[in-house]
Amino acid sequence: MIVRAMKDVHFAVNIKKSPKLQAMKCIEKLKTLIPIERAQMKLQLMVPANAGKRLKERVKAMEAEIIHESWSHNCVLEVLVLPGAFRPLHELVQELGRGKTDTDKESALYGVQFAY
């Protein structure tokens, strides 16, 4: 299906050019025929409850889709984001969680996890 679409948009592979560059150009041309979108990552963000409101506001500003949220003594948000937003979200959670990343069962683990 992809090979046929590549032929339809008249795209030929050139072995002297970078594969990544060619793939990006090919994807741009294929978007005219096939609805292609970049896959989103599903992440679980956890911060202390008192920082939850700020996290939620900043996540919305990053145009992430909030799937689920729960509030207890921690704020847990499940979000869908583009892969490029992972690092800024991780830094944001570290900032709001004040660097607490203990893995003890009794202490809270604040951070970013992949949600499956």
Backbone as XML, in Angstrom:
<?xml version="1.0"?>
<chain id="A" units="angstrom">
  <residue number="1" name="MET">
    <atom name="N" x="0.820" y="-1.183" z="0.000"/>
    <atom name="CA" x="0.000" y="0.000" z="0.000"/>
    <atom name="C" x="0.875" y="1.263" z="0.000"/>
  </residue>
  <residue number="2" name="ILE">
    <atom name="N" x="1.901" y="1.266" z="0.856"/>
    <atom name="CA" x="2.786" y="2.428" z="0.939"/>
    <atom name="C" x="3.602" y="2.562" z="-0.349"/>
  </residue>
  <residue number="3" name="VAL">
    <atom name="N" x="4.117" y="1.438" z="-0.842"/>
    <atom name="CA" x="4.929" y="1.472" z="-2.062"/>
    <atom name="C" x="4.103" y="1.999" z="-3.233"/>
  </residue>
  <residue number="4" name="ARG">
    <atom name="N" x="2.869" y="1.548" z="-3.313"/>
    <atom name="CA" x="1.993" y="2.013" z="-4.390"/>
    <atom name="C" x="1.724" y="3.517" z="-4.254"/>
  </residue>
  <residue number="5" name="ALA">
    <atom name="N" x="1.502" y="3.979" z="-3.040"/>
    <atom name="CA" x="1.263" y="5.407" z="-2.810"/>
    <atom name="C" x="2.513" y="6.218" z="-3.151"/>
  </residue>
  <residue number="6" name="MET">
    <atom name="N" x="3.695" y="5.660" z="-2.836"/>
    <atom name="CA" x="4.936" y="6.359" z="-3.193"/>
    <atom name="C" x="5.054" y="6.509" z="-4.706"/>
  </residue>
  <residue number="7" name="LYS">
    <atom name="N" x="4.644" y="5.473" z="-5.437"/>
    <atom name="CA" x="4.672" y="5.548" z="-6.900"/>
    <atom name="C" x="3.649" y="6.569" z="-7.401"/>
  </residue>
  <residue number="8" name="ASP">
    <atom name="N" x="2.502" y="6.626" z="-6.732"/>
    <atom name="CA" x="1.461" y="7.569" z="-7.143"/>
    <atom name="C" x="1.881" y="9.030" z="-6.977"/>
  </residue>
  <residue number="9" name="VAL">
    <atom name="N" x="2.704" y="9.302" z="-5.959"/>
    <atom name="CA" x="3.172" y="10.683" z="-5.745"/>
    <atom name="C" x="4.517" y="10.921" z="-6.420"/>
  </residue>
  <residue number="10" name="HIS">
    <atom name="N" x="4.979" y="9.940" z="-7.199"/>
    <atom name="CA" x="6.227" y="10.039" z="-7.968"/>
    <atom name="C" x="7.439" y="10.291" z="-7.069"/>
  </residue>
  <residue number="11" name="PHE">
    <atom name="N" x="7.574" y="9.476" z="-6.031"/>
    <atom name="CA" x="8.713" y="9.598" z="-5.129"/>
    <atom name="C" x="9.679" y="8.455" z="-5.399"/>
  </residue>
  <residue number="12" name="ALA">
    <atom name="N" x="10.938" y="8.778" z="-5.613"/>
    <atom name="CA" x="11.968" y="7.776" z="-5.846"/>
    <atom name="C" x="13.053" y="7.913" z="-4.778"/>
  </residue>
  <residue number="13" name="VAL">
    <atom name="N" x="13.545" y="6.802" z="-4.286"/>
    <atom name="CA" x="14.579" y="6.792" z="-3.255"/>
    <atom name="C" x="15.930" y="7.080" z="-3.906"/>
  </residue>
  <residue number="14" name="ASN">
    <atom name="N" x="16.706" y="7.953" z="-3.275"/>
    <atom name="CA" x="18.035" y="8.307" z="-3.743"/>
    <atom name="C" x="19.030" y="7.832" z="-2.687"/>
  </residue>
  <residue number="15" name="ILE">
    <atom name="N" x="19.912" y="6.896" z="-3.032"/>
    <atom name="CA" x="20.823" y="6.311" z="-2.036"/>
    <atom name="C" x="21.905" y="7.278" z="-1.588"/>
  </residue>
  <residue number="16" name="LYS">
    <atom name="N" x="22.079" y="8.387" z="-2.272"/>
    <atom name="CA" x="23.106" y="9.358" z="-1.899"/>
    <atom name="C" x="22.608" y="10.382" z="-0.878"/>
  </residue>
  <residue number="17" name="LYS">
    <atom name="N" x="21.321" y="10.389" z="-0.597"/>
    <atom name="CA" x="20.751" y="11.338" z="0.365"/>
    <atom name="C" x="20.447" y="10.624" z="1.681"/>
  </residue>
  <residue number="18" name="SER">
    <atom name="N" x="20.331" y="11.403" z="2.724"/>
    <atom name="CA" x="20.047" y="10.886" z="4.063"/>
    <atom name="C" x="18.681" y="10.191" z="4.103"/>
  </residue>
  <residue number="19" name="PRO">
    <atom name="N" x="18.605" y="8.996" z="4.684"/>
    <atom name="CA" x="17.312" y="8.297" z="4.768"/>
    <atom name="C" x="16.259" y="9.075" z="5.565"/>
  </residue>
  <residue number="20" name="LYS">
    <atom name="N" x="16.705" y="9.737" z="6.625"/>
    <atom name="CA" x="15.749" y="10.486" z="7.443"/>
    <atom name="C" x="15.161" y="11.649" z="6.647"/>
  </residue>
  <residue number="21" name="LEU">
    <atom name="N" x="16.007" y="12.366" z="5.927"/>
    <atom name="CA" x="15.542" y="13.486" z="5.124"/>
    <atom name="C" x="14.570" y="13.012" z="4.044"/>
  </residue>
  <residue number="22" name="GLN">
    <atom name="N" x="14.900" y="11.899" z="3.403"/>
    <atom name="CA" x="14.023" y="11.360" z="2.370"/>
    <atom name="C" x="12.695" y="10.888" z="2.954"/>
  </residue>
  <residue number="23" name="ALA">
    <atom name="N" x="12.751" y="10.271" z="4.135"/>
    <atom name="CA" x="11.519" y="9.805" z="4.772"/>
    <atom name="C" x="10.599" y="10.980" z="5.097"/>
  </residue>
  <residue number="24" name="MET">
    <atom name="N" x="11.177" y="12.061" z="5.591"/>
    <atom name="CA" x="10.361" y="13.232" z="5.919"/>
    <atom name="C" x="9.717" y="13.823" z="4.658"/>
  </residue>
  <residue number="25" name="LYS">
    <atom name="N" x="10.487" y="13.900" z="3.575"/>
    <atom name="CA" x="9.926" y="14.415" z="2.322"/>
    <atom name="C" x="8.847" y="13.481" z="1.777"/>
  </residue>
  <residue number="26" name="CYS">
    <atom name="N" x="9.096" y="12.179" z="1.880"/>
    <atom name="CA" x="8.128" y="11.191" z="1.405"/>
    <atom name="C" x="6.822" y="11.277" z="2.203"/>
  </residue>
  <residue number="27" name="ILE">
    <atom name="N" x="6.933" y="11.410" z="3.508"/>
    <atom name="CA" x="5.745" y="11.502" z="4.367"/>
    <atom name="C" x="4.931" y="12.740" z="4.010"/>
  </residue>
  <residue number="28" name="GLU">
    <atom name="N" x="5.619" y="13.858" z="3.767"/>
    <atom name="CA" x="4.905" y="15.078" z="3.381"/>
    <atom name="C" x="4.113" y="14.865" z="2.086"/>
  </residue>
  <residue number="29" name="LYS">
    <atom name="N" x="4.716" y="14.171" z="1.118"/>
    <atom name="CA" x="4.009" y="13.914" z="-0.137"/>
    <atom name="C" x="2.873" y="12.912" z="0.055"/>
  </residue>
  <residue number="30" name="LEU">
    <atom name="N" x="3.098" y="11.901" z="0.913"/>
    <atom name="CA" x="2.080" y="10.878" z="1.144"/>
    <atom name="C" x="0.854" y="11.431" z="1.871"/>
  </residue>
  <residue number="31" name="LYS">
    <atom name="N" x="1.049" y="12.501" z="2.614"/>
    <atom name="CA" x="-0.076" y="13.107" z="3.339"/>
    <atom name="C" x="-1.157" y="13.601" z="2.388"/>
  </residue>
  <residue number="32" name="THR">
    <atom name="N" x="-0.792" y="13.841" z="1.132"/>
    <atom name="CA" x="-1.797" y="14.283" z="0.164"/>
    <atom name="C" x="-2.729" y="13.139" z="-0.233"/>
  </residue>
  <residue number="33" name="LEU">
    <atom name="N" x="-2.247" y="11.885" z="-0.115"/>
    <atom name="CA" x="-3.060" y="10.725" z="-0.491"/>
    <atom name="C" x="-3.628" y="9.964" z="0.704"/>
  </residue>
  <residue number="34" name="ILE">
    <atom name="N" x="-2.815" y="9.833" z="1.745"/>
    <atom name="CA" x="-3.174" y="9.003" z="2.898"/>
    <atom name="C" x="-3.219" y="9.893" z="4.146"/>
  </residue>
  <residue number="35" name="PRO">
    <atom name="N" x="-4.230" y="9.733" z="4.985"/>
    <atom name="CA" x="-4.254" y="10.519" z="6.230"/>
    <atom name="C" x="-3.203" y="9.978" z="7.223"/>
  </residue>
  <residue number="36" name="ILE">
    <atom name="N" x="-2.070" y="10.655" z="7.287"/>
    <atom name="CA" x="-0.964" y="10.241" z="8.158"/>
    <atom name="C" x="-0.815" y="11.270" z="9.262"/>
  </residue>
  <residue number="37" name="GLU">
    <atom name="N" x="-0.745" y="10.799" z="10.504"/>
    <atom name="CA" x="-0.483" y="11.666" z="11.642"/>
    <atom name="C" x="0.547" y="11.009" z="12.529"/>
  </residue>
  <residue number="38" name="ARG">
    <atom name="N" x="1.289" y="11.812" z="13.241"/>
    <atom name="CA" x="2.283" y="11.295" z="14.159"/>
    <atom name="C" x="1.581" y="10.698" z="15.377"/>
  </residue>
  <residue number="39" name="ALA">
    <atom name="N" x="2.043" y="9.551" z="15.811"/>
    <atom name="CA" x="1.432" y="8.880" z="16.959"/>
    <atom name="C" x="1.678" y="9.683" z="18.235"/>
  </residue>
  <residue number="40" name="GLN">
    <atom name="N" x="0.697" y="9.697" z="19.099"/>
    <atom name="CA" x="0.826" y="10.399" z="20.367"/>
    <atom name="C" x="1.222" y="9.426" z="21.467"/>
  </residue>
  <residue number="41" name="MET">
    <atom name="N" x="1.909" y="9.945" z="22.468"/>
    <atom name="CA" x="2.315" y="9.144" z="23.613"/>
    <atom name="C" x="1.289" y="9.320" z="24.719"/>
  </residue>
  <residue number="42" name="LYS">
    <atom name="N" x="1.010" y="8.231" z="25.416"/>
    <atom name="CA" x="0.117" y="8.291" z="26.571"/>
    <atom name="C" x="1.005" y="8.267" z="27.812"/>
  </residue>
  <residue number="43" name="LEU">
    <atom name="N" x="0.940" y="9.350" z="28.595"/>
    <atom name="CA" x="1.792" y="9.492" z="29.773"/>
    <atom name="C" x="0.956" y="9.669" z="31.027"/>
  </residue>
  <residue number="44" name="GLN">
    <atom name="N" x="1.521" y="9.234" z="32.132"/>
    <atom name="CA" x="0.904" y="9.448" z="33.439"/>
    <atom name="C" x="1.812" y="10.397" z="34.207"/>
  </residue>
  <residue number="45" name="LEU">
    <atom name="N" x="1.290" y="11.557" z="34.588"/>
    <atom name="CA" x="2.041" y="12.575" z="35.303"/>
    <atom name="C" x="1.572" y="12.605" z="36.745"/>
  </residue>
  <residue number="46" name="MET">
    <atom name="N" x="2.517" y="12.612" z="37.689"/>
    <atom name="CA" x="2.142" y="12.625" z="39.095"/>
    <atom name="C" x="2.930" y="13.712" z="39.829"/>
  </residue>
  <residue number="47" name="VAL">
    <atom name="N" x="2.203" y="14.587" z="40.511"/>
    <atom name="CA" x="2.797" y="15.653" z="41.324"/>
    <atom name="C" x="2.011" y="15.758" z="42.625"/>
  </residue>
  <residue number="48" name="PRO">
    <atom name="N" x="2.539" y="16.483" z="43.620"/>
    <atom name="CA" x="1.767" y="16.706" z="44.852"/>
    <atom name="C" x="0.458" y="17.449" z="44.531"/>
  </residue>
  <residue number="49" name="ALA">
    <atom name="N" x="-0.556" y="17.218" z="45.348"/>
    <atom name="CA" x="-1.884" y="17.791" z="45.094"/>
    <atom name="C" x="-1.853" y="19.313" z="45.041"/>
  </residue>
  <residue number="50" name="ASN">
    <atom name="N" x="-0.989" y="19.938" z="45.850"/>
    <atom name="CA" x="-0.960" y="21.406" z="45.864"/>
    <atom name="C" x="-0.364" y="21.985" z="44.574"/>
  </residue>
  <residue number="51" name="ALA">
    <atom name="N" x="0.334" y="21.184" z="43.796"/>
    <atom name="CA" x="0.896" y="21.648" z="42.520"/>
    <atom name="C" x="0.066" y="21.173" z="41.332"/>
  </residue>
  <residue number="52" name="GLY">
    <atom name="N" x="-1.005" y="20.433" z="41.593"/>
    <atom name="CA" x="-1.814" y="19.852" z="40.530"/>
    <atom name="C" x="-2.481" y="20.864" z="39.627"/>
  </residue>
  <residue number="53" name="LYS">
    <atom name="N" x="-2.964" y="21.953" z="40.208"/>
    <atom name="CA" x="-3.656" y="22.969" z="39.411"/>
    <atom name="C" x="-2.689" y="23.610" z="38.421"/>
  </residue>
  <residue number="54" name="ARG">
    <atom name="N" x="-1.462" y="23.914" z="38.893"/>
    <atom name="CA" x="-0.459" y="24.509" z="38.001"/>
    <atom name="C" x="-0.069" y="23.535" z="36.899"/>
  </residue>
  <residue number="55" name="LEU">
    <atom name="N" x="0.049" y="22.242" z="37.251"/>
    <atom name="CA" x="0.387" y="21.231" z="36.244"/>
    <atom name="C" x="-0.699" y="21.164" z="35.179"/>
  </residue>
  <residue number="56" name="LYS">
    <atom name="N" x="-1.938" y="21.133" z="35.612"/>
    <atom name="CA" x="-3.060" y="21.020" z="34.673"/>
    <atom name="C" x="-3.105" y="22.216" z="33.725"/>
  </residue>
  <residue number="57" name="GLU">
    <atom name="N" x="-2.874" y="23.419" z="34.239"/>
    <atom name="CA" x="-2.868" y="24.620" z="33.402"/>
    <atom name="C" x="-1.750" y="24.564" z="32.365"/>
  </residue>
  <residue number="58" name="ARG">
    <atom name="N" x="-0.573" y="24.151" z="32.795"/>
    <atom name="CA" x="0.569" y="24.108" z="31.868"/>
    <atom name="C" x="0.425" y="22.997" z="30.842"/>
  </residue>
  <residue number="59" name="VAL">
    <atom name="N" x="-0.179" y="21.877" z="31.242"/>
    <atom name="CA" x="-0.403" y="20.782" z="30.294"/>
    <atom name="C" x="-1.386" y="21.229" z="29.221"/>
  </residue>
  <residue number="60" name="LYS">
    <atom name="N" x="-2.429" y="21.934" z="29.625"/>
    <atom name="CA" x="-3.390" y="22.459" z="28.638"/>
    <atom name="C" x="-2.723" y="23.466" z="27.710"/>
  </residue>
  <residue number="61" name="ALA">
    <atom name="N" x="-1.787" y="24.261" z="28.236"/>
    <atom name="CA" x="-1.077" y="25.232" z="27.407"/>
    <atom name="C" x="-0.203" y="24.544" z="26.359"/>
  </residue>
  <residue number="62" name="MET">
    <atom name="N" x="0.242" y="23.319" z="26.654"/>
    <atom name="CA" x="1.047" y="22.545" z="25.698"/>
    <atom name="C" x="0.175" y="21.817" z="24.686"/>
  </residue>
  <residue number="63" name="GLU">
    <atom name="N" x="-1.119" y="22.063" z="24.736"/>
    <atom name="CA" x="-2.085" y="21.455" z="23.829"/>
    <atom name="C" x="-2.097" y="19.928" z="23.935"/>
  </residue>
  <residue number="64" name="ALA">
    <atom name="N" x="-1.945" y="19.440" z="25.151"/>
    <atom name="CA" x="-2.045" y="18.004" z="25.404"/>
    <atom name="C" x="-3.490" y="17.676" z="25.773"/>
  </residue>
  <residue number="65" name="GLU">
    <atom name="N" x="-3.905" y="16.486" z="25.427"/>
    <atom name="CA" x="-5.269" y="16.045" z="25.733"/>
    <atom name="C" x="-5.255" y="15.288" z="27.051"/>
  </residue>
  <residue number="66" name="ILE">
    <atom name="N" x="-6.021" y="15.762" z="28.026"/>
    <atom name="CA" x="-6.102" y="15.093" z="29.324"/>
    <atom name="C" x="-7.173" y="14.018" z="29.230"/>
  </residue>
  <residue number="67" name="ILE">
    <atom name="N" x="-6.760" y="12.763" z="29.420"/>
    <atom name="CA" x="-7.671" y="11.627" z="29.313"/>
    <atom name="C" x="-8.355" y="11.356" z="30.649"/>
  </residue>
  <residue number="68" name="HIS">
    <atom name="N" x="-7.553" y="11.365" z="31.704"/>
    <atom name="CA" x="-8.076" y="11.008" z="33.026"/>
    <atom name="C" x="-7.299" y="11.801" z="34.063"/>
  </residue>
  <residue number="69" name="GLU">
    <atom name="N" x="-7.998" y="12.190" z="35.118"/>
    <atom name="CA" x="-7.310" y="12.839" z="36.229"/>
    <atom name="C" x="-7.885" y="12.328" z="37.534"/>
  </residue>
  <residue number="70" name="SER">
    <atom name="N" x="-7.015" y="12.200" z="38.523"/>
    <atom name="CA" x="-7.466" y="11.789" z="39.846"/>
    <atom name="C" x="-6.735" y="12.622" z="40.887"/>
  </residue>
  <residue number="71" name="TRP">
    <atom name="N" x="-7.464" y="12.946" z="41.925"/>
    <atom name="CA" x="-6.934" y="13.787" z="42.987"/>
    <atom name="C" x="-7.094" y="13.065" z="44.312"/>
  </residue>
  <residue number="72" name="SER">
    <atom name="N" x="-6.025" y="12.887" z="45.013"/>
    <atom name="CA" x="-6.051" y="12.418" z="46.394"/>
    <atom name="C" x="-4.983" y="13.265" z="47.083"/>
  </residue>
  <residue number="73" name="HIS">
    <atom name="N" x="-4.014" y="12.664" z="47.732"/>
    <atom name="CA" x="-2.931" y="13.508" z="48.241"/>
    <atom name="C" x="-1.913" y="13.781" z="47.136"/>
  </residue>
  <residue number="74" name="ASN">
    <atom name="N" x="-2.100" y="13.157" z="45.963"/>
    <atom name="CA" x="-1.318" y="13.429" z="44.759"/>
    <atom name="C" x="-2.274" y="13.759" z="43.621"/>
  </residue>
  <residue number="75" name="CYS">
    <atom name="N" x="-1.779" y="14.495" z="42.664"/>
    <atom name="CA" x="-2.532" y="14.753" z="41.442"/>
    <atom name="C" x="-1.950" y="13.851" z="40.364"/>
  </residue>
  <residue number="76" name="VAL">
    <atom name="N" x="-2.782" y="13.028" z="39.754"/>
    <atom name="CA" x="-2.340" y="12.122" z="38.697"/>
    <atom name="C" x="-3.133" y="12.454" z="37.440"/>
  </residue>
  <residue number="77" name="LEU">
    <atom name="N" x="-2.405" y="12.794" z="36.373"/>
    <atom name="CA" x="-3.034" y="13.098" z="35.088"/>
    <atom name="C" x="-2.536" y="12.110" z="34.050"/>
  </residue>
  <residue number="78" name="GLU">
    <atom name="N" x="-3.459" y="11.551" z="33.279"/>
    <atom name="CA" x="-3.084" y="10.754" z="32.113"/>
    <atom name="C" x="-3.342" y="11.633" z="30.900"/>
  </residue>
  <residue number="79" name="VAL">
    <atom name="N" x="-2.308" y="11.811" z="30.079"/>
    <atom name="CA" x="-2.398" y="12.728" z="28.950"/>
    <atom name="C" x="-1.902" y="12.078" z="27.664"/>
  </residue>
  <residue number="80" name="LEU">
    <atom name="N" x="-2.390" y="12.585" z="26.541"/>
    <atom name="CA" x="-1.881" y="12.224" z="25.222"/>
    <atom name="C" x="-1.104" y="13.418" z="24.687"/>
  </residue>
  <residue number="81" name="VAL">
    <atom name="N" x="0.171" y="13.204" z="24.361"/>
    <atom name="CA" x="1.023" y="14.281" z="23.860"/>
    <atom name="C" x="1.858" y="13.791" z="22.692"/>
  </residue>
  <residue number="82" name="LEU">
    <atom name="N" x="2.331" y="14.725" z="21.900"/>
    <atom name="CA" x="3.276" y="14.389" z="20.848"/>
    <atom name="C" x="4.632" y="14.058" z="21.478"/>
  </residue>
  <residue number="83" name="PRO">
    <atom name="N" x="5.407" y="13.185" z="20.870"/>
    <atom name="CA" x="6.698" y="12.791" z="21.454"/>
    <atom name="C" x="7.638" y="13.955" z="21.746"/>
  </residue>
  <residue number="84" name="GLY">
    <atom name="N" x="7.551" y="15.033" z="20.998"/>
    <atom name="CA" x="8.416" y="16.187" z="21.233"/>
    <atom name="C" x="8.131" y="16.906" z="22.536"/>
  </residue>
  <residue number="85" name="ALA">
    <atom name="N" x="6.975" y="16.659" z="23.142"/>
    <atom name="CA" x="6.602" y="17.331" z="24.390"/>
    <atom name="C" x="7.039" y="16.551" z="25.625"/>
  </residue>
  <residue number="86" name="PHE">
    <atom name="N" x="7.683" y="15.395" z="25.431"/>
    <atom name="CA" x="8.051" y="14.578" z="26.592"/>
    <atom name="C" x="9.046" y="15.303" z="27.500"/>
  </residue>
  <residue number="87" name="ARG">
    <atom name="N" x="10.112" y="15.828" z="26.929"/>
    <atom name="CA" x="11.152" y="16.467" z="27.752"/>
    <atom name="C" x="10.625" y="17.684" z="28.508"/>
  </residue>
  <residue number="88" name="PRO">
    <atom name="N" x="9.879" y="18.605" z="27.857"/>
    <atom name="CA" x="9.335" y="19.735" z="28.626"/>
    <atom name="C" x="8.385" y="19.287" z="29.739"/>
  </residue>
  <residue number="89" name="LEU">
    <atom name="N" x="7.589" y="18.243" z="29.480"/>
    <atom name="CA" x="6.687" y="17.742" z="30.525"/>
    <atom name="C" x="7.476" y="17.138" z="31.678"/>
  </residue>
  <residue number="90" name="HIS">
    <atom name="N" x="8.520" y="16.399" z="31.361"/>
    <atom name="CA" x="9.339" y="15.788" z="32.406"/>
    <atom name="C" x="9.983" y="16.866" z="33.273"/>
  </residue>
  <residue number="91" name="GLU">
    <atom name="N" x="10.519" y="17.907" z="32.643"/>
    <atom name="CA" x="11.126" y="19.005" z="33.394"/>
    <atom name="C" x="10.088" y="19.729" z="34.246"/>
  </residue>
  <residue number="92" name="LEU">
    <atom name="N" x="8.889" y="19.895" z="33.721"/>
    <atom name="CA" x="7.815" y="20.547" z="34.460"/>
    <atom name="C" x="7.438" y="19.745" z="35.700"/>
  </residue>
  <residue number="93" name="VAL">
    <atom name="N" x="7.303" y="18.434" z="35.537"/>
    <atom name="CA" x="6.941" y="17.580" z="36.672"/>
    <atom name="C" x="8.059" y="17.577" z="37.711"/>
  </residue>
  <residue number="94" name="GLN">
    <atom name="N" x="9.308" y="17.576" z="37.265"/>
    <atom name="CA" x="10.427" y="17.628" z="38.212"/>
    <atom name="C" x="10.423" y="18.939" z="38.976"/>
  </residue>
  <residue number="95" name="GLU">
    <atom name="N" x="10.099" y="20.028" z="38.290"/>
    <atom name="CA" x="10.041" y="21.336" z="38.930"/>
    <atom name="C" x="8.909" y="21.392" z="39.955"/>
  </residue>
  <residue number="96" name="LEU">
    <atom name="N" x="7.730" y="20.932" z="39.570"/>
    <atom name="CA" x="6.576" y="20.993" z="40.465"/>
    <atom name="C" x="6.654" y="19.968" z="41.583"/>
  </residue>
  <residue number="97" name="GLY">
    <atom name="N" x="7.311" y="18.835" z="41.318"/>
    <atom name="CA" x="7.463" y="17.814" z="42.346"/>
    <atom name="C" x="8.641" y="18.069" z="43.254"/>
  </residue>
  <residue number="98" name="ARG">
    <atom name="N" x="9.335" y="19.161" z="42.991"/>
    <atom name="CA" x="10.498" y="19.579" z="43.776"/>
    <atom name="C" x="11.577" y="18.498" z="43.830"/>
  </residue>
  <residue number="99" name="GLY">
    <atom name="N" x="11.712" y="17.752" z="42.733"/>
    <atom name="CA" x="12.784" y="16.780" z="42.617"/>
    <atom name="C" x="12.609" y="15.527" z="43.440"/>
  </residue>
  <residue number="100" name="LYS">
    <atom name="N" x="11.457" y="15.319" z="44.059"/>
    <atom name="CA" x="11.241" y="14.119" z="44.871"/>
    <atom name="C" x="10.954" y="12.947" z="43.945"/>
  </residue>
  <residue number="101" name="THR">
    <atom name="N" x="11.899" y="12.052" z="43.840"/>
    <atom name="CA" x="11.709" y="10.888" z="42.981"/>
    <atom name="C" x="12.089" y="9.622" z="43.733"/>
  </residue>
  <residue number="102" name="ASP">
    <atom name="N" x="11.734" y="9.542" z="44.993"/>
    <atom name="CA" x="12.017" y="8.346" z="45.781"/>
    <atom name="C" x="11.233" y="7.167" z="45.241"/>
  </residue>
  <residue number="103" name="THR">
    <atom name="N" x="11.833" y="5.988" z="45.331"/>
    <atom name="CA" x="11.133" y="4.801" z="44.860"/>
    <atom name="C" x="10.646" y="3.942" z="46.026"/>
  </residue>
  <residue number="104" name="ASP">
    <atom name="N" x="10.752" y="4.452" z="47.257"/>
    <atom name="CA" x="10.210" y="3.712" z="48.393"/>
    <atom name="C" x="8.704" y="3.593" z="48.237"/>
  </residue>
  <residue number="105" name="LYS">
    <atom name="N" x="8.159" y="2.493" z="48.739"/>
    <atom name="CA" x="6.722" y="2.279" z="48.608"/>
    <atom name="C" x="5.929" y="3.247" z="49.473"/>
  </residue>
  <residue number="106" name="GLU">
    <atom name="N" x="6.528" y="3.727" z="50.547"/>
    <atom name="CA" x="5.798" y="4.596" z="51.458"/>
    <atom name="C" x="5.822" y="6.051" z="51.013"/>
  </residue>
  <residue number="107" name="SER">
    <atom name="N" x="6.811" y="6.439" z="50.234"/>
    <atom name="CA" x="6.878" y="7.828" z="49.782"/>
    <atom name="C" x="6.330" y="7.924" z="48.361"/>
  </residue>
  <residue number="108" name="ALA">
    <atom name="N" x="5.842" y="9.078" z="48.020"/>
    <atom name="CA" x="5.234" y="9.262" z="46.698"/>
    <atom name="C" x="6.307" y="9.347" z="45.626"/>
  </residue>
  <residue number="109" name="LEU">
    <atom name="N" x="6.024" y="8.794" z="44.495"/>
    <atom name="CA" x="6.907" y="8.895" z="43.344"/>
    <atom name="C" x="6.323" y="9.935" z="42.409"/>
  </residue>
  <residue number="110" name="TYR">
    <atom name="N" x="6.978" y="11.070" z="42.313"/>
    <atom name="CA" x="6.516" y="12.127" z="41.431"/>
    <atom name="C" x="7.316" y="12.022" z="40.141"/>
  </residue>
  <residue number="111" name="GLY">
    <atom name="N" x="6.631" y="11.994" z="39.036"/>
    <atom name="CA" x="7.351" y="11.908" z="37.784"/>
    <atom name="C" x="6.440" y="11.607" z="36.618"/>
  </residue>
  <residue number="112" name="VAL">
    <atom name="N" x="7.083" y="11.208" z="35.524"/>
    <atom name="CA" x="6.386" y="10.904" z="34.281"/>
    <atom name="C" x="6.581" y="9.428" z="33.983"/>
  </residue>
  <residue number="113" name="GLN">
    <atom name="N" x="5.497" y="8.721" z="33.739"/>
    <atom name="CA" x="5.573" y="7.311" z="33.391"/>
    <atom name="C" x="4.765" y="7.079" z="32.116"/>
  </residue>
  <residue number="114" name="PHE">
    <atom name="N" x="5.176" y="6.083" z="31.356"/>
    <atom name="CA" x="4.410" y="5.706" z="30.183"/>
    <atom name="C" x="3.173" y="4.943" z="30.659"/>
  </residue>
  <residue number="115" name="ALA">
    <atom name="N" x="2.011" y="5.338" z="30.213"/>
    <atom name="CA" x="0.770" y="4.669" z="30.575"/>
    <atom name="C" x="0.365" y="3.761" z="29.424"/>
  </residue>
  <residue number="116" name="TYR">
    <atom name="N" x="0.066" y="2.533" z="29.720"/>
    <atom name="CA" x="-0.266" y="1.566" z="28.660"/>
    <atom name="C" x="-1.729" y="1.263" z="28.637"/>
  </residue>
</chain>
